């Protein structure tokens, strides 16, 4: 899943990048793995397409579903930024 998601996230098509976020989410669901969280946070602030950014934030919920008390702290800074799509 790692190599596939790496290829997908570099694609020009935002629909493919959107799918890459959920590919990461489903590959690491419930693991709270730092590398997956870091990648999703990077996508959520750096992608040019709002839907991809939103998918990255939603995917954080999948990755961290076993530790829901820690998720608000992770996305706190994202919630303070002015981007209604995220």
HELIX and SHEET records of a PDB file:
HELIX    1   1 UNK A    2  UNK A    9  1                                   8    
HELIX    2   2 UNK A   14  UNK A   27  1                                  14    
HELIX    3   3 UNK A   34  UNK A   46  1                                  13    
HELIX    4   4 UNK A   50  UNK A   63  1                                  14    
HELIX    5   5 UNK A   68  UNK A   80  1                                  13    
END                                                                             
